[in-house]
Amino acid sequence: MKKLLFLVALLIFALAQAQVEVNWLSLSGETEQPLLEKEITERFNEMHPDIMVVREELENENFKAKLPSLLQTSDAPDIYYSWGGGLFHEQAAAGAARDVTDLLSEEFLATQSAAGINAFTHDGRIYGLPTNVSQVAFFYNKALVEQAGVDANAIKTWDDFLAAVQQLKDAGITPIAAGGSDLWPLHFYWSYLAMRIAGQEGIEAAKSGEGDGFAAEAFVKAGEEFVRLVELEPFQEGFMSMTYPEASGFFGDGGAAFHLMGNWDLGTQRGNSADGEGLSNDELGMFNFPVVEGGAGRATDTLGGINGFVFGPNAPDEAVSFMEYYVSPEVQLEAGERSAYIPMAVGSDAGLTDPFLAQVSRNLAESQWHQIFLDQDLGADVGGVVNDISGKLATGDIDPQTAAELIQESWELR
């Protein structure tokens, strides 16, 4: 009997030794996505006793702060969250990501969005897989807008929006919630204004170093239009000391009429509200960022993300096997049905049940240009400057001309 118990223990030990551990670093949050990720991890581990996926999570800002140093150590995660864009390309070029091209079959790639795969391709090689796409838009509290007599459906131009802001202030309602402490929520204003004024050709010309680049008139104008908004004092009191989650909860509690944010805020504003319920879909409305009259940008042009996961430099093959499962159409269809996000696997958008996510999906289908968040697309250093100048424009600590020149300077020095 003792010998049998010894052999069983030996077998268990051998199986444990043979098990490959995959470390997955993702984001925390008051949304359905982290819950889905945890469930998928448990499900996969049960299906594959030889693999143990260990999911860890960090809050958005902590993730951004800690990931660069982690990637330079032996503790680098095998899979880590990514917003794509220039930062992803920097990571791939620096050897902080594993090339997994040869592990992905044609059959698997056929199940994925070509645009999504392209977002995680560097120099023709694939280093990550896409999960979801997002759009930044204005969400609004129907009751507060109605109380002020504002017709949100009539807001088509930037001047229309500024007039609505003033109308809300006149009614004693805080027009806009903003998490200024984190800076990136404010960069949505400068970025969208740059898109609406410079247009796609103008943004691409600046990236290519043509003319005055990001110091060109269109980008100065973007800062000037942002200042026009700032001068109306549209944000909640103390907005520069509020983080994004705090501002999102403030919006969810009915503290402000508008919130310029990505569609993930549908869950975040509820989770961070005082009662944990926030604003229901029936209490919310949404409209695209308005056009700037005389600008080159289209009303349908969108700002947002093509997000996914990148494989760490030392990721085992099993990490790829797990992500192939996670981004499979079956799992991504479930993500849509649970309103976790807008999935990118082929055909998975059919499962979207949330009307706002379905609308964003339609908006993205109609978009002729989907610009990835500029604080990500331009790379970490330049993106940091875009965030910084957005915060300083919001506080009046910088003028639009200097702001544009600083972005251009950082772009030249990158």
C-alpha positions in Angstrom: 0.0 0.0 0.0 2.8 2.4 0.9 4.5 1.6 -2.4 1.3 2.4 -4.3 0.9 5.7 -2.5 4.5 6.5 -3.2 4.0 5.8 -7.0 0.8 7.9 -7.1 2.7 10.8 -5.4 5.5 10.4 -7.8 3.1 10.5 -10.7 1.4 13.6 -9.4 4.8 15.2 -8.9 5.9 14.3 -12.5 2.7 15.7 -14.0 3.2 18.9 -12.0 6.8 19.2 -13.2 5.6 18.7 -16.8 3.0 21.5 -16.6 4.0 24.6 -18.5 3.1 27.9 -16.7 1.9 30.8 -18.9 1.9 34.2 -17.2 -0.8 36.6 -18.5 -0.7 40.3 -17.5 -4.0 42.1 -18.2 -6.0 45.1 -17.0 -8.2 45.3 -14.0 -11.5 47.2 -14.0 -15.2 47.4 -13.2 -16.2 45.9 -16.5 -17.2 42.5 -17.9 -13.9 41.9 -19.7 -11.8 41.0 -16.6 -14.5 38.6 -15.5 -14.6 37.0 -18.9 -10.8 36.7 -19.0 -10.8 35.0 -15.6 -13.5 32.5 -16.7 -11.7 31.7 -20.0 -8.5 31.1 -18.0 -10.2 28.6 -15.7 -11.9 26.9 -18.6 -8.7 26.6 -20.7 -6.7 25.2 -17.7 -9.4 22.6 -17.1 -9.2 21.6 -20.8 -5.4 21.5 -20.8 -3.9 19.9 -17.6 -0.4 20.2 -19.0 -0.7 24.0 -19.1 -1.3 26.4 -16.3 -2.3 30.0 -17.4 -1.9 32.4 -14.5 -3.7 35.6 -15.0 -2.5 38.7 -13.2 -4.0 42.2 -13.5 -3.0 45.8 -12.9 -5.0 49.0 -12.9 -4.5 51.0 -16.2 -1.9 53.5 -14.9 0.0 51.0 -12.9 0.2 48.7 -15.9 1.6 51.5 -18.1 4.2 52.4 -15.4 5.4 48.9 -14.5 5.3 47.0 -17.9 8.4 48.7 -19.4 10.6 47.6 -16.5 9.0 44.1 -16.4 9.8 43.5 -20.0 13.5 44.1 -19.3 13.6 41.3 -16.6 13.3 37.6 -16.4 9.9 38.2 -14.9 8.6 39.5 -18.2 5.0 38.3 -18.8 4.4 35.7 -21.5 1.3 37.6 -22.6 0.6 41.3 -22.0 -2.1 43.7 -22.9 -1.6 46.2 -25.7 -3.3 49.2 -27.3 -1.3 48.6 -30.5 0.1 51.6 -32.3 3.6 53.0 -32.1 4.3 51.7 -28.6 3.7 48.1 -29.9 6.1 48.7 -32.8 8.7 50.0 -30.3 8.3 46.9 -28.2 8.6 44.6 -31.2 11.7 46.4 -32.5 13.3 46.4 -29.1 13.0 42.6 -28.7 10.3 42.9 -26.0 7.9 40.7 -27.9 8.1 37.3 -29.5 7.6 36.7 -33.2 4.9 34.0 -33.4 4.2 34.1 -37.1 5.4 30.6 -37.8 3.1 29.2 -35.1 -0.1 30.6 -36.6 -1.8 28.5 -39.3 -3.6 29.9 -42.3 -6.8 28.3 -41.0 -6.5 30.2 -37.8 -5.6 33.5 -39.4 -8.7 33.1 -41.7 -10.8 33.4 -38.5 -9.4 36.7 -37.6 -9.9 40.3 -38.7 -7.2 41.3 -41.3 -7.1 44.8 -39.8 -6.7 43.3 -36.3 -3.8 41.1 -37.3 -2.2 44.0 -39.1 -2.4 46.0 -36.0 -0.1 43.5 -34.3 2.3 43.0 -37.2 5.7 44.6 -37.3 8.0 44.4 -40.4 5.8 41.6 -41.8 5.9 39.5 -38.7 3.1 38.8 -36.1 3.9 39.5 -32.4 0.4 39.6 -30.9 -3.3 38.9 -31.5 -6.3 41.3 -31.6 -9.3 41.0 -29.3 -11.4 44.1 -29.6 -11.9 47.4 -31.2 -13.2 50.6 -29.6 -14.4 54.1 -30.4 -14.2 57.3 -28.4 -17.5 59.3 -28.5 -19.5 61.6 -26.5 -21.8 59.8 -24.0 -24.5 61.9 -22.5 -27.0 61.9 -19.6 -30.4 62.2 -21.3 -32.1 63.7 -18.3 -29.5 66.5 -17.7 -29.4 67.4 -21.4 -33.2 67.5 -21.6 -33.3 69.6 -18.4 -31.1 72.2 -20.1 -33.1 72.1 -23.3 -30.2 70.8 -25.3 -31.0 68.7 -28.4 -28.0 66.3 -28.5 -29.1 65.0 -31.9 -28.6 68.5 -33.3 -24.9 68.7 -32.3 -23.1 68.3 -35.6 -20.3 70.9 -35.4 -17.8 72.0 -32.8 -19.7 75.3 -32.5 -22.9 73.4 -31.9 -21.1 71.6 -29.1 -19.7 74.7 -27.5 -23.2 76.3 -27.6 -24.6 73.2 -25.8 -21.9 73.5 -23.2 -22.8 77.1 -22.5 -26.5 76.2 -22.4 -25.8 73.5 -19.8 -23.8 76.0 -17.7 -26.6 78.5 -17.9 -28.9 75.8 -16.5 -26.6 75.2 -13.6 -25.5 71.8 -14.8 -21.8 70.7 -15.0 -21.3 70.1 -18.8 -18.4 67.6 -18.9 -16.8 65.0 -16.6 -13.1 64.6 -17.1 -10.4 62.6 -15.3 -7.6 65.2 -15.8 -5.2 63.6 -13.3 -4.6 60.7 -15.7 -4.1 63.1 -18.6 -5.0 60.6 -21.4 -8.7 61.4 -21.1 -7.9 65.0 -22.0 -5.8 64.0 -25.0 -9.0 62.7 -26.7 -10.1 66.4 -27.1 -6.8 67.5 -28.7 -6.6 64.3 -30.8 -10.1 64.5 -32.2 -9.8 68.2 -32.9 -6.5 67.5 -34.8 -8.3 64.8 -36.7 -11.2 67.0 -37.6 -9.0 69.9 -38.6 -5.9 68.3 -40.2 -7.8 65.2 -41.5 -6.2 61.9 -42.3 -3.8 63.4 -44.9 -2.7 66.0 -42.5 -2.0 63.5 -39.7 -0.1 61.2 -42.1 1.9 64.2 -43.5 3.0 65.2 -40.0 4.1 61.6 -39.3 6.1 61.7 -42.6 7.8 64.9 -41.6 6.3 67.0 -44.3 6.2 70.7 -43.9 6.0 71.9 -40.3 4.9 68.5 -39.1 2.9 68.6 -35.9 3.7 72.3 -35.5 1.7 73.0 -38.6 -1.2 75.4 -38.5 -3.8 72.7 -38.3 -2.4 71.4 -35.0 -2.0 74.8 -33.5 -5.7 75.3 -34.5 -6.6 72.1 -32.6 -5.1 73.6 -29.5 -6.9 76.9 -30.0 -10.3 75.1 -30.4 -9.6 73.1 -27.2 -8.8 76.4 -25.4 -12.2 77.8 -26.6 -13.8 74.9 -24.8 -11.6 75.3 -21.7 -12.5 79.0 -21.4 -16.1 78.0 -20.9 -15.0 76.2 -17.7 -16.9 73.0 -18.7 -15.4 70.4 -16.4 -16.3 69.5 -12.9 -14.6 71.3 -10.0 -11.2 69.7 -9.3 -11.1 67.8 -12.5 -7.3 67.8 -12.7 -7.1 65.9 -9.4 -9.7 63.3 -10.4 -8.5 60.0 -12.0 -10.4 58.4 -14.9 -12.3 55.9 -12.7 -13.3 58.7 -10.3 -14.5 60.9 -13.2 -16.3 58.0 -14.7 -18.1 57.3 -11.4 -18.9 61.1 -11.2 -20.6 60.8 -14.6 -22.4 57.6 -13.6 -23.7 59.4 -10.5 -25.3 62.1 -12.7 -22.7 64.7 -11.9 -22.2 65.9 -15.5 -24.0 65.9 -18.8 -21.3 64.7 -21.2 -18.3 62.4 -21.0 -15.9 62.0 -24.0 -14.7 58.4 -23.5 -14.4 55.0 -25.2 -17.2 52.6 -25.2 -15.7 50.7 -22.3 -17.0 53.5 -20.1 -20.5 51.9 -20.3 -19.3 49.4 -17.7 -16.8 51.6 -15.9 -19.3 54.4 -15.1 -21.6 51.8 -13.5 -18.9 50.0 -11.6 -17.5 53.3 -10.2 -20.7 55.0 -9.4 -21.8 55.3 -5.8 -24.6 52.7 -6.0 -22.7 50.4 -8.4 -25.4 50.8 -11.0 -24.7 54.2 -12.6 -26.6 55.1 -15.7 -28.6 52.5 -17.5 -28.7 52.3 -21.3 -32.1 54.0 -21.3 -30.6 56.9 -19.5 -27.7 57.3 -21.9 -27.2 58.7 -25.4 -24.2 58.9 -27.6 -23.0 61.0 -30.6 -19.8 61.2 -32.7 -17.3 63.9 -32.0 -18.5 66.9 -34.1 -16.8 68.3 -37.2 -14.9 71.6 -37.2 -16.2 73.8 -39.9 -13.6 74.3 -42.6 -11.6 71.3 -41.3 -10.4 68.4 -43.5 -11.7 65.7 -41.3 -14.9 63.7 -41.9 -17.8 63.3 -39.4 -17.4 59.5 -39.7 -13.7 59.4 -38.9 -13.2 57.7 -35.6 -10.6 57.7 -32.8 -10.2 54.6 -30.7 -8.2 51.4 -30.3 -7.5 48.1 -31.9 -6.5 46.3 -28.7 -5.2 42.9 -28.0 -2.3 40.9 -26.4 1.3 40.8 -27.3 3.5 37.8 -26.6 6.4 38.4 -24.2 10.0 37.8 -25.4 10.3 34.5 -23.6 6.7 33.3 -24.2 6.4 29.5 -24.6 4.5 28.0 -27.5 1.7 27.2 -25.1 1.0 30.9 -24.7 0.1 31.0 -28.3 -2.2 28.0 -27.9 -4.0 29.8 -25.1 -4.5 33.0 -27.1 -5.7 31.1 -30.1 -8.4 29.8 -27.9 -9.2 33.1 -26.4 -9.6 35.0 -29.7 -11.4 32.1 -31.4 -14.8 33.1 -32.9 -16.6 30.9 -30.4 -15.1 32.7 -27.4 -15.3 36.1 -29.0 -19.0 35.6 -29.9 -19.5 35.0 -26.1 -17.6 38.3 -25.4 -20.1 40.1 -27.6 -23.1 38.5 -26.1 -21.9 39.4 -22.6 -21.1 43.0 -23.8 -17.5 42.6 -22.6 -16.3 44.5 -25.7 -16.6 44.7 -29.4 -14.8 41.5 -30.6 -12.8 41.3 -33.8 -12.8 37.6 -34.7 -14.7 37.0 -38.0 -18.4 37.0 -37.5 -18.2 37.5 -33.7 -19.9 40.9 -33.9 -23.1 39.1 -34.6 -23.3 38.3 -30.9 -23.4 42.0 -29.7 -26.5 42.5 -27.6 -25.7 45.9 -26.1 -27.3 48.6 -28.4 -24.4 51.0 -27.8 -21.8 48.5 -28.7 -23.8 47.6 -31.7 -23.9 51.2 -32.7 -20.2 51.6 -32.2 -19.7 48.5 -34.4 -21.8 50.2 -37.1 -19.9 53.5 -36.7 -16.6 51.7 -37.2 -17.9 49.9 -40.2 -18.8 53.3 -41.7 -15.6 54.9 -40.7 -13.2 55.6 -43.6 -10.4 56.2 -41.1 -10.0 54.7 -37.6 -7.1 56.5 -35.9 -5.5 54.6 -33.0 -5.2 56.7 -29.8 -2.5 59.2 -30.5 -0.8 58.7 -27.2 -0.2 55.1 -28.3 0.1 55.5 -32.0 2.9 58.0 -31.8 4.9 55.9 -29.4 5.6 56.2 -25.7 7.7 59.4 -25.7 5.7 61.4 -28.2 2.4 60.1 -26.8 3.5 61.2 -23.3 4.0 64.8 -24.7 0.6 64.7 -26.3 -1.0 63.8 -23.0 1.1 66.4 -21.1 0.2 69.3 -23.4 -3.5 68.3 -23.4 -3.4 68.6 -19.6 -1.6 72.0 -19.7 -4.0 73.3 -22.3 -6.8 72.3 -20.0 -5.3 74.3 -17.1 -4.1 77.2 -19.2 -0.4 76.5 -18.5 0.6 76.4 -22.2 -0.4 78.1 -25.4 -1.5 76.2 -28.5 1.5 77.3 -30.6 4.0 76.1 -27.9 2.0 72.9 -27.5 2.2 72.0 -31.2 5.9 72.8 -31.3 6.6 70.6 -28.3 4.9 67.6 -30.0 6.9 68.3 -33.2 10.1 68.5 -31.2 9.5 65.2 -29.5 8.6 63.6 -32.8 11.9 64.7 -34.3 13.8 63.4 -31.3 12.1 60.1 -30.9 
